[in-house]
Structure formats: C-alpha cells, structure tokens
Amino acid sequence: MRVNDAIIGAVLLVLSLAVLWHVQSFPSVPGQPYGAALYPGLVSVGLALASVGLIVQGLSSGGPALVAGALSRQGLIAFITTIATLLFYILFVDDLGFIVCSILMLIALMWSYRARPVLILPVAIIATLVTHTMFYRFLKVPLPWGILQPVAW
C-alpha cells in the first residue's frame, strides 16, 4: 500500500509540533546560553519544514490518498532489516557499545537498501565515528562503550 505524501507529511508535522511543545519544558543549563531543549527543538523544526514540503508535494501530485499494491521482495527485506536493526540496538548496545552496534546496523541497512558494496563499510565507519564524536564530545551525551571500554577516548 502506498500512502500519499500529504498524509505522511501531516502526521509528521503533528509529531514535530508535539515534540517542539514538549521540549519547552526541558530545564535550562546554568551558565550555558542553550539548554537541553536546543537539539531536540532544532530537529523538530527541521522535521516540521520537511513535513510541510511533503504536504505540498503530496497535494501538488494530485494522486489518491492510498494506493493498494503488493510490496516487493526487496522492500520487504529492507523493512524487516530496519525493524531488526532497531531491536538489535535496543538489546545489545549496552554490551557491545554504540560504535560496534552502529557500524553493524549501518552495514545491514545499507546492504538491505542495495547500496554499492564498495561504499558500505567505509560509510558505516565514517558515519558512526562522526555521529559518536558529535554526541559524545560536543553534546556530552554519555554513549555506551561496551566491548570498546578499554580503548575509550
């Protein structure tokens, strides 16, 4: 089944507005010009802008709200892999750590979405290290090290 982009955009817009409303209650950090609400607030504003774009695109396409159709085998594999990697992260991030889980998840996701094989490993490693650095060093989010605890930096 295919859902019109306008409907998906409207749902995401409601979600982004709910998050934006909720983060206003986050406490400020003493001595800092920004607080705990900054990052989730920025993400929700970005999601709201993307949602408006989806709504405009969906309305301008003039297509029906729902189109029934069979899911391709590749689409089903990608969907199952996405759900499985999220469950994998929830279950194993404390034991394996963020870096190991993230690299394995990205490899599985890029494979399931048929990324070029030569790019899968380098992109997974670089994206994980950039994400880890941004959260761990700059945003001071304590990500689990897991099996890499002896070499934590």
C-alpha positions as CSV (number, residue, x, y, z in Angstrom):
1,M,0.0,0.0,0.0
2,R,1.3,3.5,-0.9
3,V,0.2,6.5,1.2
4,N,0.1,9.9,-0.3
5,D,3.0,12.2,0.8
6,A,0.5,14.8,2.1
7,I,-0.9,12.3,4.7
8,I,2.6,11.3,5.8
9,G,3.6,14.9,6.0
10,A,0.6,15.8,8.1
11,V,1.3,13.1,10.6
12,L,5.0,14.1,10.8
13,L,4.0,17.7,11.2
14,V,1.8,16.9,14.2
15,L,4.6,14.8,15.6
16,S,7.2,17.6,15.2
17,L,4.9,20.2,16.8
18,A,4.2,17.9,19.7
19,V,8.0,17.4,20.2
20,L,8.6,21.2,19.9
21,W,5.8,21.8,22.5
22,H,7.2,19.2,24.9
23,V,10.9,20.3,24.8
24,Q,9.8,23.8,26.0
25,S,9.5,22.2,29.5
26,F,13.2,21.0,29.5
27,P,15.3,22.7,32.1
28,S,17.9,25.2,31.1
29,V,21.6,24.5,31.9
30,P,23.0,27.0,34.4
31,G,25.8,29.1,32.8
32,Q,25.0,28.0,29.3
33,P,23.4,30.1,26.5
34,Y,21.5,26.9,25.5
35,G,19.7,24.1,27.3
36,A,18.6,20.6,26.9
37,A,15.8,21.7,24.5
38,L,18.2,23.0,21.9
39,Y,19.0,19.9,19.9
40,P,15.5,18.2,20.0
41,G,14.0,21.6,19.2
42,L,16.2,22.1,16.1
43,V,15.4,18.6,15.0
44,S,11.7,19.1,15.4
45,V,11.9,22.4,13.4
46,G,13.7,20.6,10.7
47,L,11.1,17.8,10.7
48,A,8.3,20.4,10.5
49,L,9.9,22.0,7.5
50,A,10.4,18.7,5.8
51,S,6.8,17.8,6.7
52,V,5.5,21.0,5.0
53,G,7.5,20.1,1.9
54,L,5.9,16.6,1.9
55,I,2.4,18.1,2.3
56,V,3.0,20.5,-0.6
57,Q,4.4,17.7,-2.8
58,G,1.6,15.3,-2.0
59,L,-1.1,17.9,-2.7
60,S,0.5,19.0,-5.9
61,S,0.8,15.5,-7.2
62,G,-3.0,15.1,-7.3
63,G,-2.7,11.4,-6.5
64,P,-5.1,9.4,-4.4
65,A,-4.6,9.2,-0.6
66,L,-4.0,5.5,-0.7
67,V,-2.9,3.1,-3.4
68,A,-3.1,-0.6,-2.8
69,G,-0.3,-2.7,-4.2
70,A,2.0,-5.6,-3.4
71,L,5.2,-4.9,-1.5
72,S,8.3,-6.0,-3.5
73,R,10.6,-8.7,-2.1
74,Q,13.4,-6.1,-1.8
75,G,11.0,-3.7,0.0
76,L,10.0,-6.3,2.5
77,I,13.7,-7.2,3.2
78,A,14.5,-3.6,3.8
79,F,11.5,-3.1,6.1
80,I,12.3,-6.2,8.2
81,T,16.0,-5.2,8.3
82,T,15.1,-1.8,9.6
83,I,12.9,-3.2,12.4
84,A,15.5,-5.9,13.2
85,T,18.4,-3.4,13.5
86,L,16.4,-1.2,15.9
87,L,15.7,-4.2,18.1
88,F,19.3,-5.2,17.8
89,Y,20.4,-1.8,19.1
90,I,18.0,-1.9,22.0
91,L,19.1,-5.3,23.1
92,F,22.8,-5.1,22.6
93,V,24.0,-1.5,22.8
94,D,25.0,-1.8,26.5
95,D,27.0,-5.0,25.9
96,L,28.6,-4.2,22.5
97,G,28.6,-0.4,22.7
98,F,27.4,2.4,20.4
99,I,30.3,2.2,17.9
100,V,30.0,-1.6,17.3
101,C,26.2,-1.6,17.2
102,S,26.1,1.5,14.9
103,I,28.6,0.1,12.4
104,L,26.8,-3.3,12.3
105,M,23.4,-1.6,11.9
106,L,24.5,0.7,9.1
107,I,26.1,-2.2,7.2
108,A,22.9,-4.2,7.5
109,L,20.7,-1.3,6.5
110,M,22.9,-0.2,3.5
111,W,23.0,-3.8,2.3
112,S,19.2,-4.2,2.5
113,Y,18.7,-0.9,0.6
114,R,21.2,-2.1,-2.0
115,A,23.9,0.5,-1.5
116,R,27.1,0.0,-3.6
117,P,29.1,-2.7,-1.8
118,V,32.4,-0.9,-2.0
119,L,30.9,2.0,0.0
120,I,29.1,0.1,2.7
121,L,32.0,-0.4,5.2
122,P,33.7,3.0,4.8
123,V,30.4,4.9,5.0
124,A,29.3,2.9,8.1
125,I,32.6,3.5,9.9
126,I,32.8,7.2,9.0
127,A,29.1,7.9,9.8
128,T,29.5,6.1,13.1
129,L,32.6,8.0,14.1
130,V,31.2,11.4,13.1
131,T,27.9,10.7,15.0
132,H,29.8,9.4,18.1
133,T,32.1,12.5,18.1
134,M,29.1,14.9,17.8
135,F,27.2,13.3,20.6
136,Y,30.0,12.2,22.9
137,R,32.4,15.1,22.6
138,F,30.3,18.1,21.6
139,L,26.9,17.4,23.1
140,K,28.3,15.5,26.1
141,V,25.9,12.5,25.7
142,P,27.3,9.5,27.5
143,L,27.2,6.8,24.8
144,P,27.9,3.2,26.0
145,W,31.3,1.9,25.1
146,G,30.6,-1.8,25.6
147,I,33.4,-4.0,24.5
148,L,35.5,-1.0,23.4
149,Q,35.7,0.3,27.0
150,P,39.4,-0.5,27.3
151,V,40.1,1.9,24.4
152,A,37.6,4.6,25.2
153,W,38.8,8.1,24.4
